[in-house]
Amino acid sequence: MTLHGKRVAILVEDLYQDQEVWYPYYRLQEAGVEAVFVGTGKPEYRGKYGYPLTPQASAEQASAAEFDGVIVPGGYAPDLLRRCPAVLRLVKEADQQGKLIGAICHAGWVLCSAGVLRGKTGPCFSAIKDDVVNAGATYVDREVVRDGNLVTSRKPDDLPAFMRTFLEALGQE
């Protein structure tokens, strides 16, 4: 599958879950998608295992109109991402524009804070299940669920199914 011409923002902050950033990044590139790291304004971020990452854009400057989709990785980064009004604006705008949004593991926190979960069904990391339910979603314990423009998964082990579903949905846009 080739998706040349598509652009996807991968949101980043410190303590990102390394596999949940780099696996999607390389899978998107393999499919011909331009993957853009979008941060909260710092010049560099480090993953849970210390791996450095330099963002290409900041959420403050980014617009959902520039992208065909957004991926929110997990780790502890979502707790920092959801404190950034520009990140929440970007995710909310992407949702309002019907853009594809992928969230894995703790990334559900960002979706909760952006107010895009009401009426949706999907998985997340079990520790934030109550947050997702309280935000209006129906929780299911499955490796991946696509509900409209939202693709969600539980944990790093789900990455193959998550990216297969995300790329398939991106090809249908």
Accessible surface in RSA format (square Angstrom, percent):
REM  Atomic radii and reference values for relative SASA: ProtOr
REM  Chains: A
REM  Algorithm: Lee & Richards
REM  Probe-radius: 1.40
REM  Slices: 20
REM RES _ NUM      All-atoms   Total-Side   Main-Chain    Non-polar    All polar
REM                ABS   REL    ABS   REL    ABS   REL    ABS   REL    ABS   REL
RES MET A   1   144.82  75.0  69.70  46.1  75.13 178.9  83.67  71.1  61.16  81.0
RES THR A   2    92.58  65.8  73.10  74.1  19.48  46.4  72.87  97.9  19.71  29.8
RES LEU A   3    14.60   8.1  10.69   7.6   3.91   9.8  14.60  10.3   0.00   0.0
RES HIS A   4   144.60  79.0 118.30  82.2  26.30  67.3  79.62  82.1  64.98  75.6
RES GLY A   5    75.90  93.6   0.00   N/A  75.90  93.6  42.74 117.3  33.16  74.3
RES LYS A   6    40.26  19.6  39.56  24.3   0.70   1.7  26.49  23.8  13.76  14.7
RES ARG A   7    65.83  27.6  65.83  33.6   0.00   0.0  29.92  40.9  35.92  21.8
RES VAL A   8     0.00   0.0   0.00   0.0   0.00   0.0   0.00   0.0   0.00   0.0
RES ALA A   9     0.00   0.0   0.00   0.0   0.00   0.0   0.00   0.0   0.00   0.0
RES ILE A  10     0.00   0.0   0.00   0.0   0.00   0.0   0.00   0.0   0.00   0.0
RES LEU A  11     0.32   0.2   0.01   0.0   0.31   0.8   0.01   0.0   0.31   0.8
RES VAL A  12     0.09   0.1   0.00   0.0   0.09   0.2   0.09   0.1   0.00   0.0
RES GLU A  13    11.17   6.4  11.17   8.5   0.00   0.0   0.00   0.0  11.17   9.1
RES ASP A  14    39.70  27.8  39.70  39.5   0.00   0.0  13.64  32.1  26.06  26.0
RES LEU A  15    83.46  46.5  83.46  59.7   0.00   0.0  83.46  58.6   0.00   0.0
RES TYR A  16     0.31   0.1   0.31   0.2   0.00   0.0   0.31   0.2   0.00   0.0
RES GLN A  17    11.65   6.5  11.65   8.5   0.00   0.0   4.00   8.5   7.64   5.8
RES ASP A  18    16.64  11.7  16.33  16.3   0.31   0.7  14.98  35.3   1.66   1.7
RES GLN A  19    86.61  48.4  81.79  59.8   4.81  11.5  42.05  89.5  44.56  33.8
RES GLU A  20     0.00   0.0   0.00   0.0   0.00   0.0   0.00   0.0   0.00   0.0
RES VAL A  21     0.00   0.0   0.00   0.0   0.00   0.0   0.00   0.0   0.00   0.0
RES TRP A  22    48.61  19.5  48.46  23.5   0.15   0.4  48.61  25.9   0.00   0.0
RES TYR A  23    76.60  35.8  68.60  39.0   8.00  20.8  59.77  44.9  16.82  20.7
RES PRO A  24     0.00   0.0   0.00   0.0   0.00   0.0   0.00   0.0   0.00   0.0
RES TYR A  25    32.86  15.3  32.86  18.7   0.00   0.0   4.94   3.7  27.91  34.4
RES TYR A  26   117.57  54.9 117.14  66.6   0.43   1.1  81.94  61.6  35.63  43.9
RES ARG A  27    69.05  29.0  69.01  35.2   0.03   0.1  17.13  23.4  51.92  31.5
RES LEU A  28     0.00   0.0   0.00   0.0   0.00   0.0   0.00   0.0   0.00   0.0
RES GLN A  29    85.46  47.8  68.33  49.9  17.13  40.8  21.58  45.9  63.88  48.5
RES GLU A  30   128.11  73.5  87.83  66.5  40.27  95.9  48.11  93.0  80.00  65.3
RES ALA A  31     6.32   5.8   3.53   5.4   2.79   6.4   6.32   8.9   0.00   0.0
RES GLY A  32    18.94  23.4   0.00   N/A  18.94  23.4   9.91  27.2   9.03  20.2
RES VAL A  33     4.83   3.2   0.00   0.0   4.83  11.6   0.39   0.3   4.44  12.0
RES GLU A  34    92.49  53.1  82.99  62.8   9.51  22.6  41.95  81.1  50.54  41.3
RES ALA A  35    11.11  10.2   0.00   0.0  11.11  25.3   0.00   0.0  11.11  29.4
RES VAL A  36     7.69   5.1   7.55   6.8   0.14   0.3   7.69   6.7   0.00   0.0
RES PHE A  37     6.70   3.4   6.70   4.1   0.00   0.0   6.70   4.1   0.00   0.0
RES VAL A  38     0.17   0.1   0.11   0.1   0.06   0.1   0.11   0.1   0.06   0.2
RES GLY A  39     0.23   0.3   0.00   N/A   0.23   0.3   0.22   0.6   0.01   0.0
RES THR A  40    38.41  27.3  10.91  11.1  27.50  65.5   8.76  11.8  29.65  44.8
RES GLY A  41    54.79  67.6   0.00   N/A  54.79  67.6  22.68  62.3  32.10  71.9
RES LYS A  42    80.20  39.1  74.93  46.0   5.27  12.5  59.26  53.3  20.94  22.3
RES PRO A  43   115.02  83.8 100.00  91.2  15.02  54.6 110.51  91.2   4.51  28.0
RES GLU A  44    72.88  41.8  62.88  47.6  10.01  23.8  17.67  34.2  55.22  45.1
RES TYR A  45     0.45   0.2   0.00   0.0   0.45   1.2   0.45   0.3   0.00   0.0
RES ARG A  46   114.52  48.1 114.45  58.3   0.07   0.2  47.33  64.7  67.19  40.7
RES GLY A  47     3.21   4.0   0.00   N/A   3.21   4.0   0.00   0.0   3.21   7.2
RES LYS A  48    80.40  39.2  52.62  32.3  27.78  66.2  19.12  17.2  61.28  65.3
RES TYR A  49   155.63  72.7 119.00  67.7  36.64  95.3  96.15  72.3  59.49  73.3
RES GLY A  50    32.88  40.5   0.00   N/A  32.88  40.5  25.50  70.0   7.37  16.5
RES TYR A  51   123.71  57.8 120.42  68.5   3.28   8.5  76.34  57.4  47.37  58.4
RES PRO A  52    55.28  40.3  48.98  44.6   6.30  22.9  49.18  40.6   6.10  37.9
RES LEU A  53     4.76   2.7   0.18   0.1   4.58  11.5   4.63   3.3   0.13   0.4
RES THR A  54    90.05  64.0  79.35  80.4  10.70  25.5  55.53  74.6  34.52  52.2
RES PRO A  55    24.38  17.8  10.29   9.4  14.09  51.2  10.29   8.5  14.09  87.6
RES GLN A  56   110.87  62.0  73.25  53.5  37.62  89.6  52.19 111.1  58.68  44.5
RES ALA A  57    29.25  26.9  19.36  29.9   9.89  22.5  27.94  39.3   1.31   3.5
RES SER A  58    19.43  16.4  18.09  24.1   1.33   3.1  15.41  32.8   4.01   5.6
RES ALA A  59     0.30   0.3   0.27   0.4   0.03   0.1   0.27   0.4   0.03   0.1
RES GLU A  60   137.83  79.1 118.87  89.9  18.96  45.1  49.29  95.3  88.54  72.3
RES GLN A  61   144.15  80.6 113.02  82.6  31.14  74.1  44.49  94.7  99.67  75.6
RES ALA A  62     5.66   5.2   0.53   0.8   5.12  11.7   2.47   3.5   3.19   8.4
RES SER A  63    41.42  35.0  41.42  55.3   0.00   0.0  28.35  60.4  13.07  18.3
RES ALA A  64     0.52   0.5   0.00   0.0   0.52   1.2   0.39   0.6   0.13   0.3
RES ALA A  65    74.60  68.6  48.49  74.8  26.11  59.4  49.96  70.4  24.64  65.3
RES GLU A  66    75.77  43.5  57.68  43.6  18.08  43.1  37.74  73.0  38.02  31.0
RES PHE A  67     5.63   2.8   2.60   1.6   3.03   7.9   4.66   2.8   0.96   2.8
RES ASP A  68    41.46  29.0  39.95  39.8   1.51   3.6   2.00   4.7  39.47  39.4
RES GLY A  69     0.05   0.1   0.00   N/A   0.05   0.1   0.05   0.1   0.00   0.0
RES VAL A  70     0.67   0.4   0.67   0.6   0.00   0.0   0.67   0.6   0.00   0.0
RES ILE A  71     0.00   0.0   0.00   0.0   0.00   0.0   0.00   0.0   0.00   0.0
RES VAL A  72     0.00   0.0   0.00   0.0   0.00   0.0   0.00   0.0   0.00   0.0
RES PRO A  73     1.55   1.1   1.32   1.2   0.23   0.8   1.32   1.1   0.23   1.4
RES GLY A  74     0.00   0.0   0.00   N/A   0.00   0.0   0.00   0.0   0.00   0.0
RES GLY A  75     3.52   4.3   0.00   N/A   3.52   4.3   3.52   9.7   0.00   0.0
RES TYR A  76   119.59  55.8 119.00  67.7   0.58   1.5  74.22  55.8  45.37  55.9
RES ALA A  77     1.61   1.5   1.61   2.5   0.00   0.0   1.61   2.3   0.00   0.0
RES PRO A  78     0.00   0.0   0.00   0.0   0.00   0.0   0.00   0.0   0.00   0.0
RES ASP A  79    35.48  24.9  35.48  35.3   0.00   0.0   5.52  13.0  29.96  29.9
RES LEU A  80    55.71  31.0  50.51  36.1   5.19  13.1  50.76  35.7   4.94  13.3
RES LEU A  81     0.21   0.1   0.21   0.1   0.00   0.0   0.21   0.1   0.00   0.0
RES ARG A  82    73.45  30.8  65.34  33.3   8.11  19.3   6.95   9.5  66.50  40.3
RES ARG A  83   157.65  66.2 127.07  64.8  30.58  72.8  62.43  85.3  95.22  57.7
RES CYS A  84    22.61  17.1  18.85  21.0   3.76   8.8   9.88  25.0  12.74  13.7
RES PRO A  85   107.10  78.1  99.87  91.0   7.23  26.3 103.03  85.1   4.07  25.3
RES ALA A  86     8.70   8.0   3.69   5.7   5.01  11.4   7.06   9.9   1.63   4.3
RES VAL A  87     0.08   0.1   0.08   0.1   0.00   0.0   0.08   0.1   0.00   0.0
RES LEU A  88    37.57  20.9  36.78  26.3   0.79   2.0  37.17  26.1   0.40   1.1
RES ARG A  89    82.83  34.8  75.35  38.4   7.48  17.8  63.41  86.7  19.42  11.8
RES LEU A  90     0.00   0.0   0.00   0.0   0.00   0.0   0.00   0.0   0.00   0.0
RES VAL A  91     0.00   0.0   0.00   0.0   0.00   0.0   0.00   0.0   0.00   0.0
RES LYS A  92    87.16  42.5  87.16  53.5   0.00   0.0  61.70  55.5  25.46  27.1
RES GLU A  93    47.59  27.3  46.99  35.5   0.60   1.4  19.35  37.4  28.24  23.1
RES ALA A  94     0.48   0.4   0.48   0.7   0.00   0.0   0.48   0.7   0.00   0.0
RES ASP A  95    40.74  28.5  31.42  31.3   9.32  22.0   0.03   0.1  40.71  40.6
RES GLN A  96   131.25  73.4  91.32  66.7  39.93  95.1  43.10  91.8  88.15  66.9
RES GLN A  97    87.12  48.7  54.93  40.1  32.19  76.6  38.23  81.4  48.88  37.1
RES GLY A  98    40.12  49.5   0.00   N/A  40.12  49.5  27.48  75.4  12.64  28.3
RES LYS A  99    40.80  19.9  40.38  24.8   0.41   1.0  33.92  30.5   6.88   7.3
RES LEU A 100     0.00   0.0   0.00   0.0   0.00   0.0   0.00   0.0   0.00   0.0
RES ILE A 101     0.50   0.3   0.50   0.4   0.00   0.0   0.50   0.4   0.00   0.0
RES GLY A 102     0.00   0.0   0.00   N/A   0.00   0.0   0.00   0.0   0.00   0.0
RES ALA A 103     2.71   2.5   1.17   1.8   1.55   3.5   1.46   2.1   1.26   3.3
RES ILE A 104     0.77   0.4   0.00   0.0   0.77   1.9   0.74   0.5   0.03   0.1
RES CYS A 105     8.22   6.2   7.31   8.1   0.91   2.1   0.00   0.0   8.22   8.9
RES HIS A 106    25.95  14.2  25.95  18.0   0.00   0.0  14.92  15.4  11.03  12.8
RES ALA A 107     0.00   0.0   0.00   0.0   0.00   0.0   0.00   0.0   0.00   0.0
RES GLY A 108     5.27   6.5   0.00   N/A   5.27   6.5   4.34  11.9   0.93   2.1
RES TRP A 109    43.54  17.5  43.54  21.1   0.00   0.0  41.43  22.1   2.11   3.4
RES VAL A 110     0.00   0.0   0.00   0.0   0.00   0.0   0.00   0.0   0.00   0.0
RES LEU A 111     1.03   0.6   1.03   0.7   0.00   0.0   1.03   0.7   0.00   0.0
RES CYS A 112    26.41  20.0  12.50  13.9  13.92  32.7  13.16  33.3  13.25  14.3
RES SER A 113    52.24  44.1  19.57  26.1  32.67  75.3  16.00  34.1  36.24  50.8
RES ALA A 114     4.38   4.0   0.00   0.0   4.38  10.0   2.95   4.2   1.43   3.8
RES GLY A 115    50.69  62.5   0.00   N/A  50.69  62.5  29.43  80.8  21.25  47.6
RES VAL A 116    10.33   6.8   2.24   2.0   8.09  19.5   6.43   5.6   3.90  10.6
RES LEU A 117     6.76   3.8   6.47   4.6   0.29   0.7   6.47   4.5   0.29   0.8
RES ARG A 118   180.21  75.7 160.37  81.8  19.84  47.2  73.15 100.0 107.06  64.9
RES GLY A 119    67.54  83.3   0.00   N/A  67.54  83.3  39.43 108.2  28.11  62.9
RES LYS A 120    39.98  19.5  39.61  24.3   0.38   0.9  22.83  20.6  17.15  18.3
RES THR A 121    42.33  30.1  40.77  41.3   1.56   3.7  22.02  29.6  20.31  30.7
RES GLY A 122     6.10   7.5   0.00   N/A   6.10   7.5   4.56  12.5   1.54   3.4
RES PRO A 123     4.70   3.4   0.00   0.0   4.70  17.1   0.00   0.0   4.70  29.2
RES CYS A 124     4.14   3.1   3.11   3.5   1.03   2.4   3.63   9.2   0.51   0.6
RES PHE A 125    71.03  35.5  70.82  43.9   0.21   0.5  71.03  43.1   0.00   0.0
RES SER A 126    79.97  67.6  64.90  86.6  15.08  34.7  39.50  84.1  40.47  56.7
RES ALA A 127    74.20  68.2  36.74  56.7  37.46  85.2  48.40  68.2  25.80  68.3
RES ILE A 128     1.26   0.7   1.23   0.9   0.03   0.1   1.26   0.9   0.00   0.0
RES LYS A 129    86.69  42.3  86.64  53.2   0.05   0.1  31.47  28.3  55.23  58.8
RES ASP A 130   101.27  70.9  98.76  98.3   2.50   5.9  27.30  64.3  73.97  73.8
RES ASP A 131    59.73  41.8  54.47  54.2   5.26  12.4   8.73  20.6  51.00  50.9
RES VAL A 132     6.26   4.1   6.26   5.7   0.00   0.0   6.26   5.4   0.00   0.0
RES VAL A 133    66.45  43.7  58.21  52.7   8.24  19.9  58.21  50.6   8.24  22.4
RES ASN A 134   121.60  83.9  91.41  88.3  30.19  72.7  29.64  71.3  91.95  88.9
RES ALA A 135    22.98  21.1   7.85  12.1  15.13  34.4  17.15  24.2   5.83  15.4
RES GLY A 136    23.34  28.8   0.00   N/A  23.34  28.8  11.38  31.2  11.95  26.8
RES ALA A 137     8.77   8.1   1.57   2.4   7.20  16.4   1.99   2.8   6.78  18.0
RES THR A 138    80.57  57.3  75.85  76.9   4.72  11.3  46.46  62.4  34.11  51.6
RES TYR A 139    44.43  20.7  25.81  14.7  18.62  48.5  18.40  13.8  26.03  32.1
RES VAL A 140    33.55  22.1  29.05  26.3   4.50  10.8  33.55  29.1   0.00   0.0
RES ASP A 141    95.74  67.1  71.22  70.9  24.52  58.0  20.87  49.1  74.87  74.7
RES ARG A 142   129.60  54.4 125.48  64.0   4.12   9.8  56.38  77.1  73.22  44.4
RES GLU A 143    83.95  48.2  80.19  60.7   3.77   9.0  18.78  36.3  65.18  53.2
RES VAL A 144    30.97  20.4  19.73  17.9  11.24  27.1  19.73  17.1  11.24  30.5
RES VAL A 145    13.94   9.2   8.72   7.9   5.22  12.6  13.57  11.8   0.36   1.0
RES ARG A 146    97.05  40.7  66.67  34.0  30.37  72.3  27.52  37.6  69.53  42.1
RES ASP A 147    40.05  28.1  36.28  36.1   3.76   8.9   9.48  22.3  30.57  30.5
RES GLY A 148    48.05  59.3   0.00   N/A  48.05  59.3  37.99 104.3  10.06  22.5
RES ASN A 149    21.79  15.0  17.15  16.6   4.64  11.2  12.40  29.8   9.39   9.1
RES LEU A 150     6.14   3.4   5.46   3.9   0.68   1.7   5.46   3.8   0.68   1.8
RES VAL A 151     0.00   0.0   0.00   0.0   0.00   0.0   0.00   0.0   0.00   0.0
RES THR A 152     8.83   6.3   8.83   9.0   0.00   0.0   8.21  11.0   0.62   0.9
RES SER A 153     0.51   0.4   0.00   0.0   0.51   1.2   0.00   0.0   0.51   0.7
RES ARG A 154    51.72  21.7  51.72  26.4   0.00   0.0  10.05  13.7  41.67  25.3
RES LYS A 155    75.29  36.7  75.29  46.2   0.00   0.0  27.03  24.3  48.26  51.4
RES PRO A 156    40.31  29.4  34.75  31.7   5.56  20.2  35.12  29.0   5.19  32.3
RES ASP A 157   113.70  79.6  88.27  87.9  25.43  60.1  27.92  65.7  85.78  85.5
RES ASP A 158     3.48   2.4   3.05   3.0   0.43   1.0   0.43   1.0   3.05   3.0
RES LEU A 159     7.52   4.2   7.52   5.4   0.00   0.0   7.52   5.3   0.00   0.0
RES PRO A 160    65.78  47.9  62.44  56.9   3.34  12.1  63.34  52.3   2.44  15.2
RES ALA A 161     4.19   3.9   3.04   4.7   1.15   2.6   3.32   4.7   0.87   2.3
RES PHE A 162     0.00   0.0   0.00   0.0   0.00   0.0   0.00   0.0   0.00   0.0
RES MET A 163     0.23   0.1   0.23   0.1   0.00   0.0   0.23   0.2   0.00   0.0
RES ARG A 164   139.95  58.8 137.25  70.0   2.70   6.4  65.92  90.1  74.02  44.9
RES THR A 165    28.44  20.2  25.37  25.7   3.07   7.3  14.94  20.1  13.50  20.4
RES PHE A 166     0.00   0.0   0.00   0.0   0.00   0.0   0.00   0.0   0.00   0.0
RES LEU A 167     5.11   2.8   5.11   3.7   0.00   0.0   5.11   3.6   0.00   0.0
RES GLU A 168    95.40  54.8  93.05  70.4   2.35   5.6  19.72  38.2  75.67  61.8
RES ALA A 169     0.41   0.4   0.15   0.2   0.25   0.6   0.17   0.2   0.23   0.6
RES LEU A 170     0.00   0.0   0.00   0.0   0.00   0.0   0.00   0.0   0.00   0.0
RES GLY A 171    41.53  51.2   0.00   N/A  41.53  51.2  10.81  29.7  30.73  68.8
RES GLN A 172   116.16  65.0  78.63  57.5  37.52  89.3  42.95  91.4  73.21  55.5
RES GLU A 173    92.13  52.9  37.25  28.2  54.88 130.7  39.50  76.4  52.63  43.0
END  Absolute sums over single chains surface
CHAIN  1 A     7376.2       5747.3       1628.9       3794.3       3581.9
END  Absolute sums over all chains
TOTAL          7376.2       5747.3       1628.9       3794.3       3581.9
